[in-house]
Amino acid sequence: MTLWIKNFALLAGAAALVLTVSAPASAEDAAPAPALAPELEARLVKEKEDRKACKREICQAFAEAKGGAPISCNVTKTWLGSNIQARFLGDKLTWPWGHAQCSAQINLDRDAIGQAASKSSATLKLKKHDIVCKLDNKNPAEGAAYDVKLSIEPVVTFENGRATKAQLNWGTIEAPILAKTAIWSATAVDANFSVIANGVVKEINDFLTVSCKEEGFDIAAAR
């Protein structure tokens, strides 16, 4: 298992966690920058629109904090390479590819969401989720670089309705052999996991405090 396969597993797990727990994050889903190619801009807009119903359902579940039928949605999100670098990796690692488009069928327990939103301390454990991601090359003209498949079983700790800790618990990973070029030590895994996990916590809280409010759900006021 290589440096970047593990690194991507963590990143894609973070992406999937944001998708599975909180759908799109506000900072990520701002209007696309003018420098983006028209086809990429159109893709981001369509993905965001396709996720909207799921986003509203999850926001409502956190706002109302009561039981009900499980939430099930198929979601797709393209993570811009620049956002991957800035929001998750910072100055710790260099992202070697371009954009990453990840898709997952998410399944959420509304009762568990209610406990996470209403109790002073709660742990939200998600079932195993399978994620499929397409990585673009750094140079957009070169198209796709790799297809990656992975699974995660995220666990998020909440205190007073805010995420404080995230564990991705990622499992199997499938990727082309060309992506496997460097060995990742256990120390590096631990060090870089904390970087990604902190990014996940921030994404969840941004969603609950900003993105849901944009949809008419003031979760902080509802508590």
N, C-alpha and C positions, 0 to 999 in steps of 0.2 A: 504494500500500500504506500502510495507516494505522498510527498508533501502537498501537492495541489489537489489530489483526489481527496485527501483528508480535509484539507483546507476548504475545498468546495463542499464536502459533505457538511461541514459545520455551517458554511454560508447558506447553502441551499436549505439546510435544516432550519436556519434562522428565518429564511424567506418563507418556508412552509409554515413555520410556527406563527408568523405574522398573518399568513393567509388563514391558517386553521383557527387561531384564537381571535384574530381581530380584523381579518380581511385587509383592505388597503390602508397603509399608514398615510396620514395627511401630508407629511413632508415629501413622501415619495410620489404622491399623486397630485402634486401641484401641476399647473399647466406646463406642458413640455417646453423645454428651452427652444428658442428660435433656431438654434444651430442644428437641431435634429433633422435628419432626413425626413421628407414628407411621409414616406411609407412607415417609418418607425413612429412618428408622431401619431399617425392614424391608428397604428396598432395599439399604442398606449391608451388612446382615447376609447377605442372599442373594448379593450380589456377592462378598463375602469367601469364603463357602462355595464358590461356583462356581470361585474361583481357587485353592482349596486344593491340588488335585492338581497343578496347574502349579507352584505355589509349592514344593511338596515335591520335585518333579522337578528344579527348578533348584537348590534347596538341595543336593540329593544330588550333582548334577553338580559344584558347587563343592567340596563336602566330599571327594568321591572323586578328583576331578581326573584323570579318565581318559577315554579316547575312548568313542564309542558312537554310537548313532543320534541324529539331530538331535532337538531338542525343539520341538514344535509345539503351540501352545495358542491358543485364542480367549479373550481376557480383556477384562473390562469393569470400570472403576473410577470411582466418583463421588468427585471431589475437592471437599470442602466449601470454600465461598468463604473462610471464616475461615482454613483451613489454607493455601489458595493464598496469601493475604496474608502469613501469618506465616512459612511455611516457604520461600517462594520470592521474594516481592517485598519483604518487610520494610518499611522506611520509604522505599524508593527510588521506588516507584510505588503507585498506588491501584487495586485491582482493582475495575472498575466493574460487575461482574455478580455473580450468586449462585454456585450450585454448577455444576461442570462434570463431565459424565459422558462418559468417553472409552472407546472400544473399539478393539481392534486384534487382528489375527491375527499372533501372534509366531512367529518361526522362529529358533532358536538353534543354533549349531554347538557340539556337546558337546566336540569336540577343542579349539576355541578357548577355551572356558570352562576346560578343564583346564589350558591354558597360563597363562591369566590367574590361576588359583588357585595354581599350583605354582611358576612361575618368579619370579625376583627382579624381573624387569621384562617386561611384556607389554602388547600393545595388542589389545583386543577390538573388532573391526570388525563391525558388524551390517549385514545387507542392508537394502535399502530397505523401510520399513514404512509402510503407509497407516493413518492414524488418523482416526476419525470422532468428533467431540465435539458434545455438546449443551450449550449454555450457558443457565442459568436467569437470569431477571431478579433484581435485588436483592430485590424484593418477591416472595416465593414465590407470592402470590395471582395474580400476572401470568403465571405459567407460564414456558414456554421463550422465550428471546430470539432465539437464532441457532443454526443448524447450521453447523459448521465442519469442513472436510476438509483434511488436510494430509499431507505425507509427510516422513519423516526417514531419515537413514542414520547412526545414532549411532556414535561412536568413543569408547571409554573406555580410558584408560591406567591400568594397575595396577602398583603397586610392592609387592613382598612380599605379594601377595594382597589389597591394599587399593586401592580406586579413588583416584586422585590428580588426575585431570583428565577432563573430559567435553566432547565436541563433538557437537552435535546434527545439524549439517549438514542443516537442514530445506530442503525443496524447495517444491513447488507448494502453494498455499493457495487454498481456495475458501470464500467467505463472502458473505452478502448485501451489497448496495451500501450499505445503511443503516449497516453497521458501519464503513464507510470514510469517516471524517470528519476525520481529522487526518494530517498528513504527519510521518513519522518520519525524522529525519536519520541519516546513517551513524554519527555519533558516538553518538547515543542507542542505536542498535542494538548497537554494540560494548559500551557501558557496561552495558546491561541484559542482554546475553548473559552477561556474567561473573557477574552476580547469579544468573541461572537456573542456569548451569553449576555453580556452587558448591553450589546446593541439590541438584542431581542427584547430585553426588559424595557429599554427606552422606546422601542417601536410600539410595544403594547400600550404603554402609558400615554404616548402621543395619540394613539388611536382613541383611547377611552376618554381623554380630556379634550381633544381638539376635533378629530375626525367625526366622532359620533355627534358632537354638538353641531357640526355643520349639517347633519342630517335631522336635526331637531330633537336630539336626545341629550339632555344635560345630565349626565350620569352623576357628576359631583353633587348637583343640587338634589338629585333623587335619593341620595343616601340619608 
